[in-house]
Amino acid sequence: MFSSLNIRIGFFLAKRQIRRSNPWTTVLIIFVMFFTFLNLVVVSGILVGLLQGAINAVRTHYTSDVIVSSLNNKTYIENSPEIINIIKSLPQVEHMSARYMEGGTLEANYKTRTNDKEKPNIAAMSIYGINPVAENKVTGISKFMVEGEYLAPGDYDQILLGAYLDKKYMDFDYPGFTALENIKPGVKVRMVVNGVEREVTIKGILKAKVDQLSMGVFMIDSQLRSMIGRNDYNVDEISIKVKPGTDPADVRDILKRNGVDKVAKVQTYIDAQPKFIKDMIATFSLLGNMLSSIGLVVASITIFIVIFINAITRRKFIGILKGIGINEAAIEISYVLQSFFYALCGSIVGVIVLYGFLEPWMTAHPIDFSFSDGILVAPISGTLFRVGLLMVTTIIAGFIPARLVVRKNTLDSILGRN
Amino acid sequence: MIRVTNLKKSFKDGEKTTEVLKGIDFTVQNGEFVAIMGRSGAGKSTFLYQMSLLDEPTSGEIFIDEKDTHSMTIGEKTSFRLTKLGYVFQDYALLPEMTALENVALPLLMQDMPEKKAYEKAKEHLTKVGLGNRLDNLSGQLSGGEQQRVSIARAIAHEPKILFADEPTANLDNESSRVIMNILKELHAEGQTIIMITHENEYSKFAERIIQLDDGKIVGEERP
């Protein structure tokens, strides 16, 4: 069937049919193919991008590119000062932020509560001790301030409060989770860490789509260190931002070669992703593919109908072609090539729109989902695979109706008999 | 040479069977110009379709150059039509998306002729039928007579053994009809075998032999 002669004649016929067909019809079919392509790529791309946005946010605003954290059987990173010196000496490292971390509570109404029977307004949370300048260089969290101001070095007895710890930002009731009421910047609250009690002032409230930020409390590192008695300067986490163009895995491997992994977990932001996130990416990707496959079926039906109508209305001419000796295979190939042309044009327009406009635009203007800034994830390899899938589907969808019509009796076709 | 023996063709419509050709024996020698005449429903077109391998007879045999066409596969018949037979349709049957030149060149290209040569040959035959100045016109831009001339050029471009013409002047005015008949006359003079169906006595006289068909049988033969 696919002899070079049949392909040559098929191309000859297809070229002339497309060139002299109604341009609006051609544009409409290409338009359908274009949207089918977008459906294939964008639906799964947004579903995966929904999670990717969350992952990116955690990377950018919490873990950074590489995170060093305490081993599972340790409460902190041993020899932290030495490790920090190693990290600072690496030329690939742009910035780093070391954090102390401890569980604690805040009580909001301790001053107005008149007796012990009144319920205290207490919230439990993780408290992070940070160097505000270093932390901001690594995670840029100061941009998430929704009330008050970001911490400055020397802001003792002042804290930043994650928005979900403030009742007015907590628009859902989560069992076991308590938020503070009637608080705002300037209000004093009572902090208890490791049994150490301290009255601190809320300097600001920050809100981000990263739970560690929105559900945590931040204070100056030296103050938390003294409250938890960490006089050896051993920290709990170190987030490392690498220089542009550096593979985080390279920095991780260097740290491991320096023996850091003996006393701490050394992970890239990908390594640090919980397994359920990876499972969710796979699940969303699968879901996207399932939704896309519906688009593929719609596209194949569209092409089937277009080619079938085209072939049926041209049945007489197909009969004439066969009558003057044109091979059936060549005629079928002409319809396959027409389908291929429509799918190719739709895909080319789709790729141009996708990478020229849609992807960069969505990266610059992510979709504001409640838990992430959704972006469009469309890797070239995946896109090319989907283009191939669209091509194969449309070729099959074009071939079947062409074959149905071409195989009809030649004379019946010429005379228009059924 | 084409030889037909005891050719029968019947059509079934539900329970009813209509016998259109009732056992025809017929021979055409190489280089002959034969006209087939008869009233409407006599079976002329059906007869032509069987001989030109566009249809499958119910029974009987058709030999073209002593080759039994009954044993041919569909693909072989298509190939045979491409190389050995030419067909001029009553309604011209040009492909509307192609120019006159492309319509004529297509069967040549299907014979794997190089594109340049195919177009040269197509141009030569269109010039022969007087359309050298209409090569790039689509069929819709040509008059009926011109379209029929393109159809003739397409039918003869590959130099077929037999040219079948199914009422080639039926849709044309007198002047165009005469032009077409003169072209067929010239082709015959060059040695082309032609089998033509016509209703018109005036044009049947261009043939060497006239066959009268009635009720699916040959009922007369004359040489004008």
Interface residues (C-beta under 8 A of the other chain):
Chain A: L5 R8 I9 F12 R16 Q17 R19 R20 S21 K316 F317 I320 L321 K322 G323 I324 G325 I326 N327 E328 A330 N409 T410 L411 I414
Chain B: Y49 L54 D55 I74 G75 T78 S79 F80 R81 L82 T83 L85 Y87 F89 A93 L95 P96 E97 M98 E102 L106 P107 L109 M110 D112 L138 R154 A155
